[in-house]
Amino acid sequence: MSKSMTEQQKYVAIIDEISASYCKMQAVRPLSESELAYFYREFSIRASYNSNAIEGNTFTFDATRILIEKGIVPGAHSLRESEDIIGYKVAFDYLYNAVKERLPISEEFIKKIHGFVLRGDSEAGRYRTIQNYVGSLSRVVYTPCPPKEVPQQMKRPSN
């Protein structure tokens, strides 16, 4: 069997699994208000934890939950790390409500979300002025457009 055929079968299996999960999800709909609130709360905490962990934040999942739910910073964490988690949660809440209200995605909308995510940072809601890269110092896997092109590129999704 060829490698491409094996990969194709892998993707078919993934799609089948997604389809089966979707059917199970549809079977329990509509969710009650309390179920919806529970899933929203859990998903927003997990998303905040995972997104910040990718960036190197040292908060554990449980510490993230305590910060978001109780406003308590357990252990020795920096103010920056706390702000990153809270900022992500605020951005998540804003985005969730924007989707419910069907707000249009625009350049200003994206900059506002960026401002929430980087709250407390002087660059929040502004375009970058230096070149950045995705990957590591030894292996760059993606190079975004140069800083001078960012304003024009940001107009593309909203057109």
C-alpha positions in Angstrom: 0.0 0.0 0.0 1.4 3.4 -0.9 2.2 6.0 1.7 -0.4 8.4 0.3 -3.1 5.7 0.6 -2.2 5.1 4.2 -2.4 8.8 5.0 -5.7 9.0 3.2 -7.1 6.2 5.3 -5.8 7.9 8.4 -7.7 11.0 7.5 -10.9 9.1 6.6 -10.7 7.4 10.0 -10.3 10.8 11.7 -13.3 12.2 9.7 -15.4 9.1 10.7 -14.5 9.7 14.3 -15.5 13.4 14.1 -18.7 12.4 12.4 -19.5 9.8 15.2 -18.8 12.4 17.9 -21.0 15.0 16.1 -23.9 12.5 16.0 -23.5 11.8 19.8 -23.4 15.6 20.4 -26.5 16.1 18.4 -28.3 13.4 20.3 -28.0 15.3 23.6 -29.0 18.7 22.2 -30.3 21.1 23.1 -28.1 21.6 26.2 -29.7 23.1 29.3 -28.5 26.5 30.5 -26.5 24.9 33.3 -24.8 22.4 30.9 -24.0 25.2 28.5 -22.5 27.3 31.3 -20.5 24.3 32.5 -19.0 23.5 29.1 -18.3 27.2 28.4 -16.5 27.6 31.7 -14.5 24.4 31.3 -13.5 25.1 27.7 -12.5 28.7 28.4 -10.3 27.6 31.3 -8.7 24.8 29.2 -8.2 27.1 26.2 -6.6 29.8 28.4 -4.3 27.2 30.1 -3.2 25.6 26.8 -2.7 28.8 24.9 -0.5 30.2 27.6 1.4 27.0 28.2 2.4 27.0 24.5 3.9 30.4 25.1 5.9 29.2 28.1 3.6 30.3 31.0 4.4 28.3 34.1 0.9 28.2 35.5 -0.4 24.6 36.0 -3.9 23.8 34.8 -5.2 23.9 38.4 -3.5 27.2 39.1 -5.1 28.6 35.9 -8.5 27.5 37.1 -8.0 29.1 40.6 -6.9 32.4 39.0 -9.8 32.5 36.6 -12.5 31.3 39.0 -11.4 32.9 42.3 -8.9 35.6 41.3 -6.2 34.1 43.4 -2.7 33.6 42.2 -1.4 30.4 43.9 2.3 29.9 44.3 5.1 32.1 43.0 4.0 33.4 39.6 4.9 36.7 38.0 2.3 39.5 37.4 3.0 39.1 33.7 2.0 35.4 33.7 -1.2 36.2 35.6 -2.0 39.0 33.2 -1.5 36.7 30.2 -4.0 34.2 31.6 -6.6 36.8 32.5 -6.1 38.6 29.2 -6.7 35.5 27.3 -9.9 34.7 29.3 -11.2 38.3 28.7 -10.5 37.9 24.9 -12.2 34.5 24.9 -15.3 36.0 26.6 -15.4 38.9 24.2 -15.0 36.6 21.2 -17.7 34.3 22.4 -20.2 37.1 22.8 -19.2 38.6 19.5 -20.0 35.3 17.8 -23.4 35.2 19.6 -24.1 38.7 18.5 -22.8 38.0 14.9 -20.4 41.0 15.0 -18.4 41.4 11.8 -14.7 40.6 11.9 -12.7 43.7 11.1 -9.3 45.1 11.6 -10.4 47.0 14.7 -12.1 43.8 16.0 -8.9 41.8 15.7 -6.8 44.6 17.3 -9.3 44.8 20.2 -8.9 41.0 20.8 -5.1 41.5 20.6 -5.4 44.2 23.2 -7.2 41.9 25.6 -4.6 39.1 25.1 -1.7 41.4 25.7 -3.3 43.4 28.4 -0.8 45.4 30.4 1.7 45.3 27.5 2.6 48.5 25.7 2.3 46.7 22.4 -1.3 45.6 23.1 -3.6 46.3 20.1 -0.7 47.6 18.0 1.0 46.1 15.0 4.4 44.6 15.5 7.4 46.6 14.4 10.0 43.8 14.3 10.2 40.6 12.2 9.2 37.5 14.1 9.5 33.8 13.3 7.7 30.6 14.2 9.9 27.8 15.4 13.2 27.9 17.3 16.5 29.6 16.9 17.8 26.5 15.0 14.7 25.7 13.0 12.3 28.3 11.6 9.1 26.6 10.4 7.3 29.8 9.3 8.2 33.4 8.6 5.3 35.8 8.7 5.2 38.9 6.5 7.6 41.8 7.3 6.3 44.3 9.8 5.7 47.0 7.1 3.2 44.7 5.3 1.2 43.9 8.4 -1.4 46.7 8.1 -2.2 45.8 4.5 -2.3 42.0 5.3 -4.7 42.7 8.2 -7.2 44.3 5.9 -7.4 41.1 3.8 -9.6 39.0 6.2 -12.1 41.8 6.6 -12.6 42.5 2.9 
